[in-house]
Amino acid sequence: VAVSGSRCADGHTRVAQNWDWLGYQRQNVVLLRVTRDGWPDYVTLTEAGIIAKIGVNEHGVGVGLNILRATNDREVLGMPVHIFQRLALDSSDVASVIAMAKALRFGASSNTILGDPSGHVTSLEYGPSGTAALKPDFGVVAHTNHFCDPDLKPWQAPLTQMLTSEPRLACADRHIAKWPDLIVDSHLMALLRDETGGPSAGADGKFGAICRHPDPAAPPELRVESVFGVIIDCNARRMRVAAGLPSRVEFEVVGL
């Protein structure tokens, strides 16, 4: 989710998400703080060996990531997802990231959720079939792991139950609908810690929850969970990071 400063009590734009993958990958997550001459400094949460994933740079450009899958992924050569994430952290504002994406060819699909200190927020979907920048609704844009743009939707690969993408987006939308006109970080923490999943949760109360717990009955290679949660303050150039299941650990501040 990205929230414009006009919807935040302190006027600061936020980008927040849970990053889900296999639980044992948590031991390989690293936080890189990079200082450079002539290029913007940045801090990123990523996996060891992957150049960038989620982060914020010295211009206050906040960058999130939701993997998407299209039926024509990997049919052509193009910009790799994580290289694009890294290039986004070289940008001066959200508009520059959008312009860069529209000029590129992508070999696979993803969603980069973006915000900057001016309050510009968007959910950028891209793939071999094109690029779409989704506009916020009352200063908020949310996304999970399926295409929302009508021109890109036809390329959506079949969604598996492991993704729970559609019910999780519906759950996020219910949280957002209850927010006051001006929110604080505790509203975003409550969203990332959600374990209810709402009406579609089912008997176990977990299906569609934003904070995803591992299923002990699943084989290790399918035991997906929320590896960490993060709230990026674009204006302050800092992140609050929950280094574990967000519902079970505290958010700690990490600055640029």
Buried (B, 14 or more C-beta within 10 A) or exposed (E): BBBBBBBBEEEBBBBBBBBBBBBEBBEBBEBBEBEEEEEBBBBBBBBEEBBBBBBBBBBBBBBBBBBBBBBBBEEEEBBBBBEBBBBBBBBBBBBBBBEBBEEBEBBBBBBBBBBBBBBBBBBBBBBBBBBBBBEBEEBBBBBBBBBBBEEBEEBBBEBEEEBBBBBBBBBBBBBBEEBEEEBEBEBBBBBBBBBBBBEBBEEEEBBBBBBBBBBEEEEEEEBBBBBBBBBBBBBBBBBBBBBBBBBEBEBEEBEB
